Every structure is written in C-alpha cells, then in structure tokens.
C-alpha cells in the first residue's frame, strides 16, 4: 500500500512542500512572491507521480 506523506515547512520568505509517495519523492519550494494555490500544487504532484 502506497502512502502519501505531506510535510510543510515555513521558513521566513519561502514555503517548502515535501511530498513522499513511495518510491518517488518531490520537493516544491514556493517563494512568497509567487505562491501557487494548494490545489495547483496537488495537481502538479498527481501529474508527477502519475496517478
């Protein structure tokens, strides 16, 4: 069974989202001046892992 783990980091001027979906991992860094919506991020993740 695959597990999707979402880790959210907030470091001052940027937000880092780390996705782990065995066996692939994706890391998305979003700067405060160009934040994407969470929906778009999840859509990109789905395309990345090919679900």
Order of alpha helices (4+ residues) and beta strands (2+ residues): beta-beta-beta-alpha
